[in-house]
């Protein structure tokens, strides 16, 4: 498979304190790379570096490079980069407007689509996020009234509407019940046919369910990265084994 | 046992203070109503509101406040046009754009602005702004509604800035982050997400700022020229409702028609500020 993202010797710091140490890894096209690790292991910092959300934090600095299809992301326009690498947060925050407008909002604001195609964009995004069947009859109702799981899938659909190439999931199910979680995971598995996904999760089981490959981070270092099956059946590193079997973390 | 008695006494004292505040407000309002309505009965509310001439000392006296209402509204509108865009943009700058050091300095300066007594602002306006307006615009006098608007704009600004800034800052950071993650630029995020979410608070800020302006007395008394005539433009002298009460109350005969007419003006002012505060409250509650 083709490399979508290539990380080379990445070191990240907050106010001089190192949070990522000499990171080298690749994300392949159309895979779900799950990143697991205890808190403070640098998972989220890594994710936020990938679409340069960390740029807005003045205490942040980094060394090393990240390439998206051979383009160095640190030489790109950050807004342009973020339309290619979308990000989903732990807390679903629908905008206080209708379901339809939530999805049409970003394409409109960014001037990406003409208005005639908007209905199609909304429908396709909702279908891809496995939400269409549940909301197709009430697109005009407020998004705030949806359940947590639906809100999270709405946020996924909102990102899909700007047609990114990569989607970053930052603990997308941490606030959801098991059934909603299953639906979000189902959506993710469907999405990997079209998109490349990086998933940060505190839920080791989730990584084993959806990850094509899994990476284990500890104290800012990449300990192990492998096919999910291999990692969970025969971890090479003792630390990985301890973590996934629940002996610490 | 002892602490129970203390509790009881303190509770009663607090209760008394609360009740006294309410009683005073009701008494003031009642007094205003009594004197105002006595005047309306004698002079006619329609003649009072829509009468064009305010000649309290001619014979027969004429008590039409239409020109005063126009004067107040004109000055207030002018002040709003100046203070609202400036105030909101300052609030945006402080909350979203300014580096930390500058933000703290700006915030304290804005708060200091609110502490300047209105007489001082009026005085400074009279000796600096008024001659400037006269010479730049080449008009017979600088004591105009325009000068009043500028001075009052300055007075409304601290209120608008600090309350809007609170509203902008209380927009959840997840909203902003969500917008950035979709590829929005800083300006798109501010305009489409931050301002939109903060709008109820900003409208309340504007209403409170305007409420302060319309009730303001000393500064307008000093810079607007106090001509009780309907102005033809913003560059004419005007007289406001508040300035009329302040300037004339001392000369009236207690209980006389002129005295009561001033209470009528008070009632008009009270109605206007009540409506404005009511709107502000509506928006502040919507925010929560």
Interface residues (C-beta under 8 A of the other chain):
Chain A: X51 X53 X56 X79 X80 X81 X82 X83 X86 X87 X88 X89 X91 X93 X95 X96 X105 X106 X109 X110 X155 X158 X159 X162
Chain B: X172 X174 X175 X177 X178 X180 X181 X182 X183 X184 X185 X188 X192 X193 X197
